Amino acid sequence: MGFIATIKKTTSIDGDSPIVIARLTRYASAGTIAIIIDYTLLFLFAEIIKLYYLTSVALAYAIAHSIYFVINKKWVFKGTKEKATKAYTLFILSGLASIFLTTFLVGILTEVFGLFYFISRIIVSIIVGLLNFLFNYTVSFRMSSEFVRHTHY
C-alpha cells in the first residue's frame, strides 16, 4: 500500500536489474576503462615527461573524459533524450568542473594530508565519479525519467 519507486526492466547483459543500477554498473565499467586511460596518461605525463603532477592530473583527466563521453553515449546512456551536441556540452561542462574539483582535492590530499598523488587520485575518483554519475544521469543524458511510480499492494 503506497507508492514505491520502480524502474523499467533492462535488457541484454543486465537481465532484470533495475535500470538505474544497470546504468550505474555500466557507468562504473566505462569509468574503469576511463580510469585506466587516465592513470596511464597521468603516469606518462608526470613520471616520463616530468610535467608537474597537478598539470598531469588535469591533462590526463581531460583526455580520458572525452573518451569517456563516447563510451557513455553509446553504451551507458543509450536512448538519451538529449541531442549529442547538448549532451556533450553538458558532459564537458561537468567534466571541467570535475577537473577543477579533482585537481583541488588531489592537491589537498597530497599537500595537506601527505598522501602519494596516485592514492589521492584513486580516492578522489570515487567521490567525483559518483557526483558525475548523478549529474549525467539527471542532466546531461536526462535519464531520470526512467523512474516510474507504481502502486504496490
N, C-alpha and C positions, 0 to 999 in steps of 0.2 A: 504494500500500500504506500503510495507516494511515488515520487519520481526518482529514478536513478539514471545516471548518465551512462548510456551505452554507445557503442561505436560500431559503425559499419564493419562487416567482416572483410578480411583481406583475402587476397588470392596468392597464388604461386607459392614461394618458399615460406611464406609467413603463416600458412594454414588458417586457423580460426582465431588467432590472437587479435585483440583489439587493434584497430588500425593505428592509433596513436602510439601504441607500444611497438608495432611493426615498423612504423616510421622512425621512432627513436632508435630502434635496433639497427635499421638501415643507416640512419644518420651516424650512429656510433661506428658502424662498419666503414662507411665512407670516411668518417673522421679518422679512423685508424690509418687508412691509405694517405689521407692528407697529412697526418702527423708524421708518418714515415718520410714523406716528401719534405715536410717542414724541418724535421730534425736532421735529415741528411743534408739539406741545404744549410741549416744552421751550423752543423759541423764543418761543412765545406767553407762557408764564409768566415767563421770565427777561428777555426783551427788550421785550415790550409791556406786560405787567402790572408788571414790575420786581420780581418776587419774588427772594429770594436764590437764587443758582444751584443750590445743593445741595438746597434745598426744591423748586425747579423740577424737578430731576432726579428726585427721589423721587415727586412728584405725577404727572409725565408717565409715568414708568415704571409706576406703579400702574394708571393708566387704560389704557394700552396693553396691559399684561399681562393684564387681564381680557378685553379684546377678543381677544387672542392665544389665550386658552384656548378660546374658542368656535371659532376657526379650527382649532386643533389637534384639538379633539374631533370636529369634523365632517369634517375632511379629512385631517389628518396621521396621527392615531392612530385612525381609524375602525376599528371592530372591537375596541376595547379590551375587556379582561376586567374592568375596574373599572367600578363604577356611577358615573354622572356626579357625584353628590354627593361621593363619596370621591375621585374623580379631581380634581375642582375643589378640594377641600380640600387635597390634596397639591400640586396645581399652585400654589395660592395660597400655601401654606407655603413652597414652593421659591421662589415669587415674592418673598415677604417677605425670605427670606434673600438673594435676588438684589438686592433694593432696597438692603439694607444693604451688601452686597458692592460693588454698582455705585457707590453713593454714596461709600463709603470709597475705592475705587480711583480714581474720578474726582477726589475730593479730593486724594489722594496725587499723582496725575499732574499735577494743576493747581497745587496749592500747593507741592509739593516739587520737581517737575521743571519747573514753569513752562509747561506746555502749555496752550493755549487749551482751555476746558472742552468745546467741541464735539469737538475732536480727542481729548481724553481719553475722552469718551463713546464715540466710534467704536472706539477700541482696546479699551475695557472691554466693549463689545457683543460683540466676537468671543470674548473669553475667557469671559465669563459665559454667552453663548449656547451654546457647546459644552458647558459644565458643565450647563446646564439641559437640553439635549437628552439627555445621558446619564442624568440623573436622571429626566426624564419618560418616556424610553423604557423604563427598567428598573423604575421605581417607580410614578409617577403613573398611567401607562396600561398598565403591565405587558406590554410588547410583547416583552421579551427571550425569551419562549418561542418566538418565531418561528425562532430558531436551531435547526437540526436537524442532527444528526451523521449523515453518510453515509460509508460506506467507499468510497474511490476507488481503483480498480485501474489 
